[in-house]
Amino acid sequence: MTETRFAISLPQQVSDGAFDPGSFRDYLRRVEELGFHSAWTRESTLSPSPTLGPIEVMTYAAACTERLRLGCAVFILVQHQPLQLAKSIATLDQLSRGRLEVGFGLGGRSTLADFGVPPDGLVTRFTESIELMRACWTEAKVGFDGRFWQVDGDMEPKPYQKPHPPVWIGGHRPAAVRRAVRHGDGFFGAGGATTAAFAEQVRTVKAELAAAGRDPAGFGIAKRVYVSVGTEPRIDDLLRKMYGGANVAVTGPPEVCVQGLRDVIAAGADLVLLDTMFDEREQLERLATEVLPQLR
């Protein structure tokens, strides 16, 4: 069996003028000291909640750490021009000396007009963007002729990792899970999915891998888990607003959190992203000392 890896969310909820560089550096250094596999951002460009951008936060984090891998789960890909995003990702992979992971998701349709993206051909735009970025990262001469993008040029330098950083694809629906197998190196289960729903997604992943003749050992399966050790009513209140009535958080005393995370691992996660949402430093220490030792 593959050993479960544990990741932590990076603090991005920062109001105007409230960013504390020293506190952020200390948090990252502690994450690295504690042996976490990686630290992850999310993308939320238009939101009532103040959220720093993922590329910028990962770049700052790369400068504050030496070994920690850094990721985004997920970039809402159709909101981006893929050449510019491919360049940013390749650059950050070089700057971090190959410590980058990238996740892509389709996102919803409600904000497409805000980004000047027409609703027609959305899935094609998504998969074509991934194909174009892979071409930029791997081909000496980029010759790409698609429905939405036609490119004839060069992009250097390539990513530090060869052939490129691991590509995770997230989503809820079976079609998104199938796209992960066809176009990605791993599937990233959303935080808004219950453990039972995630288990069903993993079954779909395994069936698609078998149908495609792909080795499951080379395909990652991850899950974002909203977690709070102890009593923190704010996390339940916020998640109810975000996802409705579904119980998607792992909260409570350490033994309850241990069991909740065991269930996620049993459902098929080999990478568990712990998203604390509040009191990040306190939760980091409690997870490291009261929960994770019972899962390793």
Residue, then its C-alpha position, 0 to 999 in steps of 0.5 A: m500500500t502507498e503511504t498516506r501523505f499529509a498536506i496543509s492549507l496555506p493561509q490566504q484569507v487576509s484582509d487589506g493591510a493585515f498580511d504579516p510577513g513574519s508570521f507567514r514565514d514562521y508558519l511555513r518554517r514550522v510546516e516544513e519542520l513538522g514534515f508535511h509533504s506539501a502546502w496548498t493554495r486555492e483560487s478565488t478571484l471574485s469572492p466576498s472573502p478577502t483571498l490572496g492570489p495562489i501564484e503570488v502566495m506560492t511564490y512567497a512560500a517558495a522563498c521561505t522554504e527549502r523542501l516543502r512542495l507547494g500546490c494550488a487546488v485548484f486553478i479555475l483554468v478557463q478563467h486563464q489565458p493558458l500561455q500566460l499560466a503555463k509561463s507562470i507555472a514553469t517560472l515558479d517551478q524553476l524558482s522553487r527548484g522543482r517543488l510545484e504541484v498544479g491542480f486544475g478545475l472547470g469551475g462553475r458557469s456563473t462567473l464566466a462572463d466576468f472573465g470574458v469567457p463564452p459558455d459554449g465549448l467550455v469542456t473543450r476549452f478546459t482540456e485544450s488549455i491543458e494540452l497547450m500547457r503540456a506542449c509549452w512545457t515539453e516541446a522544443k517548438v510549440g505547434f498547436d492548432g486547436r479550436f480555441w488556441q493556435v500557437d506557433g512559437d517557443m517557451e523557455p525555460k521549461p519547468y524544472q521538473k521533467p516532463h512537468p509538475p504533477v497535474w491534478i484535476g479536481g471536480h465533483r461529477p463523474a465526467a470530471v473524474r473521467r477527465a482526470v484520468r484522461h488528462g491528469d496525473g492525479f484526481f483531487g477530491a473537493g472539500g465540499a464532497t462528503t467522504a461517501a461521495f469521495a469513495e464513489q469518485v475513487r471507484t470511478v477513478k479506478a474503473e477508468l484507470a483499468a479501462a485506459g490500461r493505466d497503472p494505478a500506482g502512477f496516479g495520485i488520489a487526493k482529498r481536501v478535508y476541512v478539519s478543526v481539532g476541538t470545538e470551532p463552530r465557525i467552521d461548521d457555520l461557514l461550510r453550511k453557507m458554502y455547501g448547504g446542509a452536507n456534513v463535510a468537515v472533520t471536527g471535534p476531539p482528536e479521536v473524532c478527527v483521527q477516525g474521520l481522517r481514517d475514513v477518508i484514507a480508507a476511501g482511497a486518498d493517498l494525499v490528504l490536504l488538511d484545510t483548517m480555515f481558522d486559527e491556522r497555527e494552533q490547528l497546525e500544532r494540534l494536528a501534528t501532535e494529537v492527530l497525525p501520529q495516530l495515522r502514520 
